[in-house]
Amino acid sequence: MYPPPPGERNKWTDRRISVVLHNPHYAGYTTSTRRPTRKEVVDGQLKVVRLVAKDVQLYEGRHEAIVPREDWHKAQEILASHPAPPVPAGKGQKNAFTGLIVCGLCGRKMQRSFTVDPDGTARAPIFFCPSRSQCDTISHRCDEVERMVLDTLRGWLASYSAGIDPFPQRDLTEQLRTSLKQFEKHLSDLDARVNRAFELVETGVYTPEIYVERKNALDAERVSMMKQITNIEAELKKLENEQAIRQEFLPKLQHVLETYEAAENAREQNQLLKTVIDKIVYTKTVRVTSNNPGNLHLQVYPLLPH
């Protein structure tokens, strides 16, 4: 990254944060290529435009990583699942749910649009499936979908306020710690058996050949135990990180509900929703009529570890 201009060096802009999060060098990688360039004539002057490099290969770098690779790869998964919404140049974002609503039948991202009556009167915006020519999903008014989603978020908050976790998860921490102690004790026993085998060589009970054979078997068992211990420690660390994320979820949820209506535009609302919502699965196969309210169903998934 180039140094920011004077007066901007202490400001963390969206663009600067995005560059840092995407940078593989922080995770100890080096890349296969530099960003490609293209020469263009702009206002009568020749300028070099840097393009976005695609299919960049990552290699082991010689520098020390300052971000754990597991965290960096997880960040890439989150960024890939919540891309910046494509907005045409010169037009502001109108859809607060861009990238969030998924068709429950075909899996494609739902889009926002509006229709016009024959007399030219604009109807309320709707969400529709872009595969509607092959998909049976029926569109629905955006404002009603928005109300249903916000009601769901308020329901989550009400559960938390009542002391009920709306997303209970079995805590495996104690079970893993118990397993870790057992493996560590087994490892200590293996070390004692190696020492005992050496003593039997010294007293003549074991021949050197028997000792080597016995030690090789114990060493192989020790490697297996160490692998088990490493896996359990990694799982405990993962659970610890997930617990921290869960503890941060309630303050984020409160912030979304407090500021959503006051947000300046749909883009800000979209950014707020993406702090607490992973995706919304939209299902509707019956049209709304005067005698039938339809069968719209929204399954809202929280942005929490599974």
N, C-alpha and C positions, 0 to 999 in steps of 0.2 A: 504494500500500500504506500502511496505517496503521502508525504506529510501534509496535513490540512493547512489551509491558508491561515495567516495570523488572525486571531480572534475566534477561530473555529476549532482549535486544537483540543479544547476541553468539552466539545459537544459531541454526543453520541447520536448521530442521525440514524434513521432506519437503514440507509444504504451502507453506512460504515459498520453497523452491527451485522448486517447480512454478509458483508465481505469477510468479517472475522469468523462468523459461524461456518461459512463454506470453506475456509482456508484449511487444506489438509496438512500444511506444514506445521501447524500447532500440534498435530497428533503424531509428529515424528515422520511424516511421509515426505517424499519429494515426487514431483510430477514428471510425466513423460515428455511434456512439451511446453513451450511457452505459449502465451496467447497469440494467435495469428493476427496479422495486420493486413490492412488493405488501404491502398492509396486512393484518395478522392480529391476532387477539386471543389472547394467550398468557397463561395464568394470570390472566385478568381484566384484562390491560393491553394497550393497543393498541401494536403494534410494527410497524416497517417492515422487511420481509424483502427482501434483495437477491437477485434471480434471476440465472441465468446467461444472458447475452445470446447469441443464436444468429445466424448469418449476418451477422456484423459485417464491414462493408466497411472496407478500409484505404486511407488517403489519405496523400499526401506531407506530412510534417510540416515545420514551420519550424525545428525543433530539430535539432541535430547527432546523428547516430547514434553510439552507443558500442559497438555490436555490428555486425559486417559482416552485411549482409542475407542473403548466401549462407549464412552460418553459422546465422542465425536461422531461415531457411526449412528448412534441413536439420534443425534441432532439432525443428521442428514436424512434419516427416515421421516422425522417429523416435518422437516422443511419440504421434503418431496411430497408428502401427503397434504400439505397446506401451502401450495404455491401461491405466488402473488396473483391476484385476479387479473385477467387480461381485460384492460379497458381501452377502447379506441382513443387515439390521440384527440385531445380537445374535448373529450366528454368525461364527466365525472362518473364515478361508480354509483350505480343505482340500486344494486342488489346487496343487501346486508348479509345474505346467506350464500354468497359466492363460494364455491368449493366445499360447501358443507352438506347440502341436501343431495342424497343419492336415490335413484329410482330403485324401489324394492323389487322390481321384476327383472330389469335388464342390467342394473348396476351402474348405469351412466349418471353423470352429474346432471341434476336438474337445472334448468335455465329459467330466467325471468323474462317475461314479455308482456305485452298488452294488446288487446284487440280493439277494434273500432266498429261501432254500429254502422249500418248502412247510411244513417244520416250524418255520420262523421263524429258522433259523440264517442269520446274515448271511454272504454270500460276500465275497471280496476285492474292493475297488473296481475298476472297469473304466473304460477310456476308450472312448467311443462317438461316432459321428457323429450330430449332431442331425437329419440328413436321412435317417436309416436307413430310413424308409418308402419313399424314392425312391432311396436310395444303396446300393450293394452292399458298402460297407465294413463289415467285421466287427469287433466290439469285442475288446479284449484287456485283460488284467490290468495295473493301473497299476504294481505293483511291478516287473513284468518290463520294462515300457516304461522305467521309471526306471533300472533296471539297465543296459539297453542304451544309454541316452543317456549315463549316467555313464561307461560303458566307452568310448564314442566320444570323450568329452572326455579320458579318460586316454590314448587312442590319439593324440590331437592332442599332448598333453604329451610323450608318449614320442618322437614324431617330432621335436619341438623339441629335446628333450634329446639326440637323436642327431645334431643339426645339420642336420636336414631340415625345410624349410618345408612343412607339410602343405597350404598354400594358396599355391603359387607364382604369381607374377604377373609378366608381362613388364614390365621397367623401361624406360619410354620417355623417361626424363629426358635422357639423352645425345642421343638423336635429336631431341628438342624443342630442346635447347640449340644443336645444330648448325643446325637450321632457323632459330632465332632470330638467330644470327650472320649467316646468309645474308640474311635479310630486313633486318637492320640495315645490312649492307653495301650492299644494294640501295637502301635509303633514303638512305644517304650519297651514293651515285652519282646519285640523283635530284636531290639538293640541288646537286651539282656541275654537273649538266646545266642546271639553272635558271640558275645563275650564268653558265654558258657562253652560254646563250641571250641573257642580258642584255648580255654582252660583244659578241655578234654584232650586237645592235641599235646599240650605241655605235660599232661600226666600219662600220655601214651595210650589213652582209650581210643582216640581217633588217630588214624594215619593222616599225613598231610593231604593225601588225595581225597580222603573222606571229608576232611575239613573244607577243602576247596569246593567240593560238590555241595556240601551242606551250606556253606556261606553264599554260594551263587543262588541257591534256592531262596535263602532268607533275604538276599539283596533284591531279588525279583519281587518277592512279597512286599518288601519295604517300598519299592518304587510304586507298586500298586496302591499301597496305603497312602503314600504322599500325594498321589494323583487324586485319591478320594478326598483327602483333607483339603487340597487346593480347590477342588470343585465345591465343597461345602462352604469354604471361606468366601468364594466368589458369590455363591448363592446368598449367603448372609449379607454381604455387601450390597447385592442387588436389592434384597428386601429392605435394607436400611435406606437406600436411595428412594425406593418406592414409597416407603412410609413418609419420608420427607416431602415427596410430591403430594401425597394425600393430605398432609397437614397444611400445605399451601393452597389446597383446592378451595376450602371454605372462604378464606379472605378474597380469593379471586372471584368466586361466585357472588359474594356480596357486592364487590366492586362493579361487576357487570350489571347487576340489577339496579344498582344505585345510579349508574352513569349512562346506561344504554339510551334511555329516552332523551337525555340531554346532549348526546353526541352530535357533533356538527354535521356529519354526513354519513352515508351508508358505508363508506370505507372504514371510518372509525368504529362503527357498529360491528362491521365484519371482523375487525381486529379484536374487538372485545369478545365476541362470541367464540372466536378461535382459541381463546385462552382457557375455555371451560368445556367446549364441545369438540369431540373427535369427528363425529359425523351424525347425520340425521337420515334415517331410512324412511322414505316416503312411499306409501302404498295407498292407491285409490283406483278401484276398478268399476265403481258404480257412480253414475252422474247424479248431481244434485238436481232434484225437481221439486215442484210444489208439494208433492206427496212423499218425497224420499230425500232425507238429508245426505245421502251418499254414505260412503264407508271410508273416508279419509282416516288413515292411521299414520302417526309419526312415532318412530322409535328413536329417541335421542340418546346418543352414547356419550358419556362424559369423557373428557380428556384425562383419563387415569390409566395407570398400568393395569394390564389385564392379568 
